[in-house]
Amino acid sequence: MKRIVFCLLVIISTNAIAQKSFETEDNRGIYSQIFDAATMQKPPVYPFGTDSCKRFYFNHFAGFDTVLSKAVQKGDTATFIRVYFSFVVDSKGTPYDARFERVASTPSYKTKDAKTIKYFNEDKKYLDKLIKEMVSKMIIWKPGLYNDVRVEAKVDDFIQFWVGINPPQG
């Protein structure tokens, strides 16, 4: 009787282990892709909060003066300037693969739409280098989760600042 119970336990545990490894192999393709953080239920999170993340961007983006002076020189004042960029947060929380996307302007602080400023296209390589340097200095994030499994996720973000005197309130 003990042998029968022992054999049943061995068969059940072997089946469970085989099924678990099978599920892992089936799902490997799903979890190995890079997810879009904006569409995830549990996207990557900067560990000290959104405000601290924005402060980090301002403190470590070396191109702030360049973007500001060029915007003023070209007459883009009384507007918000945004420097868009993206990076990937891996499954361990390390940010990498930073890329400069574009510089844009918007009249309102909270507007989702922003018009690309084309005269910054000539500075693309320079700004890309600065964004890569900034992201390389970032601390470890809390990685994004898909079905409670840590995955890589692409984060799209921007640095925004007012060019002019007395920014609008609200």
LUMZA-81671 format. One record per residue (C-alpha): x, y, z. Coordinates in pm, 1 decimal, always signed. Layout:
N
+----------+----------+----------+
!        u !        v !        w !
+----------+----------+----------+
!        X !        Y !        Z !
...
+----------+----------+----------+
//
This chain:
170
+----------+----------+----------+
!        u !        v !        w !
+----------+----------+----------+
!     +0.0 !     +0.0 !     +0.0 !
!   +284.6 !   +236.2 !    +83.5 !
!   +445.2 !   +162.2 !   -252.5 !
!   +124.1 !   +245.5 !   -439.5 !
!    +88.4 !   +578.0 !   -255.6 !
!   +456.6 !   +653.2 !   -317.8 !
!   +422.6 !   +571.6 !   -689.7 !
!   +113.8 !   +792.5 !   -720.2 !
!   +294.7 !  +1082.9 !   -554.0 !
!   +593.0 !  +1041.4 !   -786.1 !
!   +367.9 !  +1031.3 !  -1094.6 !
!   +167.2 !  +1334.4 !   -982.3 !
!   +476.1 !  +1541.2 !   -898.3 !
!   +649.6 !  +1442.4 !  -1223.7 !
!   +340.7 !  +1543.4 !  -1419.6 !
!   +319.9 !  +1877.3 !  -1236.3 !
!   +688.9 !  +1951.6 !  -1298.4 !
!   +659.5 !  +1858.4 !  -1667.0 !
!   +348.0 !  +2073.1 !  -1704.5 !
!   +515.4 !  +2370.3 !  -1534.0 !
!   +821.1 !  +2354.2 !  -1760.7 !
!   +594.0 !  +2317.4 !  -2063.8 !
!   +401.4 !  +2629.5 !  -1966.3 !
!   +726.5 !  +2817.8 !  -1925.2 !
!   +847.7 !  +2718.0 !  -2272.0 !
!   +512.5 !  +2809.8 !  -2427.4 !
!   +509.8 !  +3150.8 !  -2261.5 !
!   +874.7 !  +3229.4 !  -2317.5 !
!   +789.2 !  +3409.6 !  -2642.8 !
!   +527.3 !  +3623.0 !  -2471.4 !
!   +749.9 !  +3730.2 !  -2183.7 !
!  +1061.5 !  +3787.8 !  -2393.3 !
!   +910.3 !  +4070.8 !  -2597.1 !
!   +939.0 !  +4438.7 !  -2505.7 !
!   +602.7 !  +4568.6 !  -2385.5 !
!   +474.4 !  +4924.9 !  -2422.7 !
!   +460.5 !  +5070.5 !  -2070.7 !
!   +171.1 !  +5300.5 !  -2162.9 !
!    -58.6 !  +5003.6 !  -2229.7 !
!    +46.3 !  +4781.6 !  -1937.8 !
!   -168.0 !  +4735.7 !  -1627.6 !
!   +148.2 !  +4735.2 !  -1415.1 !
!   +410.5 !  +4942.6 !  -1598.9 !
!   +762.5 !  +5011.3 !  -1470.4 !
!   +769.0 !  +5260.7 !  -1184.5 !
!  +1039.5 !  +5502.7 !  -1075.5 !
!  +1091.3 !  +5401.7 !   -711.0 !
!  +1070.7 !  +5753.1 !   -564.3 !
!   +763.1 !  +5870.7 !   -754.8 !
!   +679.9 !  +6074.4 !  -1062.0 !
!   +789.9 !  +6410.3 !   -921.1 !
!  +1130.9 !  +6272.9 !   -824.9 !
!  +1166.2 !  +6123.1 !  -1170.7 !
!  +1096.4 !  +6461.3 !  -1334.1 !
!  +1349.1 !  +6625.8 !  -1099.0 !
!  +1602.6 !  +6362.6 !  -1197.3 !
!  +1545.7 !  +6449.2 !  -1564.6 !
!  +1598.4 !  +6821.0 !  -1498.9 !
!  +1908.8 !  +6761.8 !  -1289.2 !
!  +2074.8 !  +6522.9 !  -1533.8 !
!  +1971.1 !  +6644.7 !  -1880.3 !
!  +2276.8 !  +6839.1 !  -1996.0 !
!  +2101.1 !  +6981.9 !  -2302.3 !
!  +1859.1 !  +7205.9 !  -2115.2 !
!  +2057.4 !  +7524.9 !  -2187.8 !
!  +2102.7 !  +7432.2 !  -2554.2 !
!  +1732.4 !  +7366.1 !  -2609.2 !
!  +1626.1 !  +7676.8 !  -2417.3 !
!  +1866.8 !  +7914.7 !  -2592.8 !
!  +1778.9 !  +7780.0 !  -2938.0 !
!  +1405.1 !  +7809.5 !  -2868.0 !
!  +1447.2 !  +8170.4 !  -2753.6 !
!  +1673.5 !  +8250.1 !  -3051.1 !
!  +1409.7 !  +8114.4 !  -3293.5 !
!  +1129.4 !  +8306.7 !  -3120.6 !
!   +950.1 !  +8016.3 !  -2953.6 !
!   +854.8 !  +8198.3 !  -2635.8 !
!   +541.1 !  +8196.3 !  -2420.6 !
!   +517.7 !  +7823.0 !  -2474.7 !
!   +606.8 !  +7494.8 !  -2312.0 !
!   +895.4 !  +7308.7 !  -2473.7 !
!   +906.7 !  +6931.2 !  -2444.9 !
!  +1202.3 !  +6704.1 !  -2513.0 !
!  +1058.8 !  +6359.9 !  -2589.0 !
!  +1265.5 !  +6045.6 !  -2536.6 !
!  +1223.2 !  +5675.1 !  -2469.9 !
!  +1410.8 !  +5394.8 !  -2298.7 !
!  +1357.2 !  +5032.4 !  -2201.5 !
!  +1338.4 !  +4908.1 !  -1842.4 !
!  +1452.2 !  +4545.6 !  -1833.0 !
!  +1300.9 !  +4271.6 !  -1617.1 !
!  +1547.0 !  +4353.2 !  -1337.5 !
!  +1459.5 !  +4725.0 !  -1343.5 !
!  +1768.4 !  +4855.8 !  -1522.9 !
!  +1696.8 !  +5130.7 !  -1779.1 !
!  +1880.4 !  +5100.6 !  -2113.8 !
!  +1849.2 !  +5172.4 !  -2487.7 !
!  +1769.8 !  +5543.0 !  -2444.3 !
!  +1666.0 !  +5734.1 !  -2754.7 !
!  +1591.4 !  +6096.5 !  -2825.2 !
!  +1259.2 !  +6124.0 !  -3010.0 !
!  +1183.9 !  +6492.1 !  -3079.3 !
!  +1148.0 !  +6843.8 !  -2941.5 !
!   +797.6 !  +6990.3 !  -2948.2 !
!   +601.4 !  +7288.9 !  -2821.7 !
!   +260.0 !  +7320.4 !  -2663.2 !
!    +70.6 !  +7620.7 !  -2523.3 !
!    -66.2 !  +7427.0 !  -2224.9 !
!   +103.9 !  +7235.1 !  -1944.7 !
!   -128.0 !  +6933.5 !  -1956.4 !
!   -194.6 !  +6907.6 !  -2330.2 !
!   -122.9 !  +6565.9 !  -2475.1 !
!    -69.6 !  +6706.9 !  -2822.7 !
!   +248.8 !  +6891.3 !  -2900.6 !
!   +375.7 !  +7023.2 !  -3233.8 !
!   +720.0 !  +6902.9 !  -3335.2 !
!   +976.2 !  +7181.1 !  -3375.1 !
!  +1163.7 !  +7095.3 !  -3692.3 !
!  +1470.0 !  +7315.9 !  -3640.4 !
!  +1587.0 !  +7074.7 !  -3368.4 !
!  +1625.2 !  +6795.7 !  -3626.1 !
!  +1980.7 !  +6914.6 !  -3695.0 !
!  +2066.3 !  +6855.3 !  -3326.3 !
!  +1930.2 !  +6500.5 !  -3319.2 !
!  +2266.3 !  +6322.3 !  -3270.6 !
!  +2373.6 !  +6564.1 !  -2997.9 !
!  +2044.7 !  +6538.2 !  -2807.5 !
!  +2042.0 !  +6159.1 !  -2848.4 !
!  +2386.6 !  +6144.9 !  -2686.2 !
!  +2266.8 !  +6360.6 !  -2394.5 !
!  +1955.6 !  +6147.0 !  -2341.3 !
!  +2169.6 !  +5830.6 !  -2340.3 !
!  +2397.7 !  +5986.0 !  -2076.9 !
!  +2100.5 !  +6090.8 !  -1863.2 !
!  +1935.7 !  +5747.4 !  -1871.0 !
!  +2265.8 !  +5572.3 !  -1800.5 !
!  +2276.8 !  +5758.0 !  -1465.7 !
!  +1928.9 !  +5645.6 !  -1359.9 !
!  +1878.0 !  +5417.0 !  -1064.0 !
!  +1701.6 !  +5082.1 !  -1081.4 !
!  +1325.5 !  +5103.1 !  -1146.2 !
!  +1054.0 !  +4868.5 !  -1027.6 !
!  +1009.4 !  +4657.0 !  -1342.0 !
!   +679.8 !  +4623.9 !  -1525.9 !
!   +466.2 !  +4316.7 !  -1468.1 !
!   +265.3 !  +4114.1 !  -1717.0 !
!    +57.2 !  +3839.2 !  -1551.5 !
!   +270.3 !  +3903.3 !  -1241.4 !
!   +587.8 !  +3816.8 !  -1433.5 !
!   +863.4 !  +4078.2 !  -1464.4 !
!   +903.3 !  +4187.4 !  -1825.7 !
!  +1093.1 !  +4444.8 !  -2028.9 !
!   +894.3 !  +4757.6 !  -2109.4 !
!   +953.3 !  +5062.4 !  -2327.5 !
!   +889.9 !  +5388.6 !  -2143.3 !
!   +804.4 !  +5702.5 !  -2342.4 !
!   +854.5 !  +6022.9 !  -2146.0 !
!   +945.9 !  +6389.5 !  -2181.9 !
!  +1106.2 !  +6681.9 !  -2006.7 !
!   +887.5 !  +6993.0 !  -2016.1 !
!   +971.8 !  +7351.8 !  -1931.6 !
!   +820.7 !  +7695.4 !  -1986.4 !
!   +994.0 !  +7944.9 !  -2214.2 !
!   +885.9 !  +8294.8 !  -2122.6 !
!   +778.3 !  +8502.5 !  -1827.8 !
!   +500.6 !  +8400.0 !  -1589.2 !
!   +384.3 !  +8054.8 !  -1700.9 !
!     +8.1 !  +8001.7 !  -1713.4 !
!   -144.6 !  +7853.3 !  -1398.8 !
!   -328.2 !  +7520.5 !  -1414.5 !
+----------+----------+----------+
//
